[in-house]
Amino acid sequence: MRELLRSLPALSGDAPAFDPDAAPDDPLELFATWFATAVERGVPEPHAATLATADADGRPSARVLVLKDLDADGLAFATDARSAKAGDLAVNPQAAVSFWWQPVVRQVRVAGAARYLGDGVSADDYLARSPASRAAAAGVRPEEPLPSVAHLRHAMTQARERIDAEPGFVLPTWQAWLVVPEVVEFWQGSADRAHVRLVYRRDVAGWSHGLVWP
Ligand SMILES: Cc1cc2nc3c(=O)[nH]c(=O)nc-3n(C[C@H](O)[C@H](O)[C@H](O)COP(=O)(O)O)c2cc1C
């Protein structure tokens, strides 16, 4: 395994030009620009991000999910209130989100407080999902053991029948959350290893930013 790992290339993408001196004052503006570039350059599923949370004892856990929105307030995602991540956020509302866009050798890291966006936004998000996605979410019973994949498919089929019969059904445990950024880092990899890290921090006066050593 060690030899295999060492034989693999890293940072093999094609880095677009990035001038940190011309970066905007607002990191979410830069995020939107970088995201648009990722889409233009064909980065696969650039909206997939790793969300890290920690429980009441500080034990971390991380998983991939999709970004649902980005606005001036922050980054939105959606999940089930019965999930481990929602349990973590209920007791420790601090989160970190990271994106890795390999084809453009770019990483973006966001950290901040997470807040529940409320029942209305959550219902809108749920209803905007495809019927298959709504059924997949509605079929799960995290509080019960899952004996087989066949059980899972059966539960999803039943949920799909309910959704087809009742298109306005909203899963009551579906939750939209917002990560309100306090620190945002833009990492532009470089073939010569002079990677550029531009870090934004928010305080009472607003955003400030500067370079840090890679
Ligand atoms: C590409 C991808 C997208 C995903 N999108 C979501 C999502 O938007 N919301 C979500 O709750 N889980 C999503 N998941 C599943 C999570 O990674 C995770 O397995 C699940 O939410 C349970 O996580 P938890 O037990 O840590 O809460 C996605 C997984 C992958 C690989």
PDBQT file of the ligand as one rigid body, heavy atoms in Angstrom, charges set to zero:
ROOT
HETATM    1  C1  LIG A 301     -21.773  13.027  -2.924  1.00  0.00    +0.000 C 
HETATM    2  C2  LIG A 301     -22.558  12.877  -1.640  1.00  0.00    +0.000 A 
HETATM    3  C3  LIG A 301     -23.577  13.781  -1.357  1.00  0.00    +0.000 A 
HETATM    4  C4  LIG A 301     -24.294  13.677  -0.163  1.00  0.00    +0.000 A 
HETATM    5  N1  LIG A 301     -25.227  14.635   0.128  1.00  0.00    +0.000 NA
HETATM    6  C5  LIG A 301     -25.817  14.618   1.350  1.00  0.00    +0.000 A 
HETATM    7  C6  LIG A 301     -26.667  15.692   1.746  1.00  0.00    +0.000 A 
HETATM    8  O1  LIG A 301     -26.863  16.681   1.015  1.00  0.00    +0.000 OA
HETATM    9  N2  LIG A 301     -27.243  15.632   2.978  1.00  0.00    +0.000 N 
HETATM   10  C7  LIG A 301     -27.000  14.563   3.826  1.00  0.00    +0.000 A 
HETATM   11  O2  LIG A 301     -27.557  14.568   4.927  1.00  0.00    +0.000 OA
HETATM   12  N3  LIG A 301     -26.207  13.545   3.484  1.00  0.00    +0.000 NA
HETATM   13  C8  LIG A 301     -25.590  13.548   2.278  1.00  0.00    +0.000 A 
HETATM   14  N4  LIG A 301     -24.749  12.526   1.927  1.00  0.00    +0.000 N 
HETATM   15  C9  LIG A 301     -24.593  11.376   2.861  1.00  0.00    +0.000 C 
HETATM   16  C10 LIG A 301     -23.608  11.753   3.989  1.00  0.00    +0.000 C 
HETATM   17  O3  LIG A 301     -22.268  11.708   3.514  1.00  0.00    +0.000 OA
HETATM   18  C11 LIG A 301     -23.726  10.817   5.214  1.00  0.00    +0.000 C 
HETATM   19  O4  LIG A 301     -23.488   9.489   4.826  1.00  0.00    +0.000 OA
HETATM   20  C12 LIG A 301     -25.117  10.870   5.877  1.00  0.00    +0.000 C 
HETATM   21  O5  LIG A 301     -25.679  12.165   5.842  1.00  0.00    +0.000 OA
HETATM   22  C13 LIG A 301     -25.000  10.422   7.348  1.00  0.00    +0.000 C 
HETATM   23  O6  LIG A 301     -24.054  11.233   8.004  1.00  0.00    +0.000 OA
HETATM   24  P1  LIG A 301     -23.974  11.392   9.591  1.00  0.00    +0.000 P 
HETATM   25  O7  LIG A 301     -24.360  10.042  10.182  1.00  0.00    +0.000 OA
HETATM   26  O8  LIG A 301     -22.551  11.735   9.874  1.00  0.00    +0.000 OA
HETATM   27  O9  LIG A 301     -24.929  12.465   9.996  1.00  0.00    +0.000 OA
HETATM   28  C14 LIG A 301     -24.017  12.603   0.739  1.00  0.00    +0.000 A 
HETATM   29  C15 LIG A 301     -22.995  11.703   0.441  1.00  0.00    +0.000 A 
HETATM   30  C16 LIG A 301     -22.276  11.839  -0.728  1.00  0.00    +0.000 A 
HETATM   31  C17 LIG A 301     -21.135  10.867  -0.994  1.00  0.00    +0.000 C 
ENDROOT
TORSDOF 0
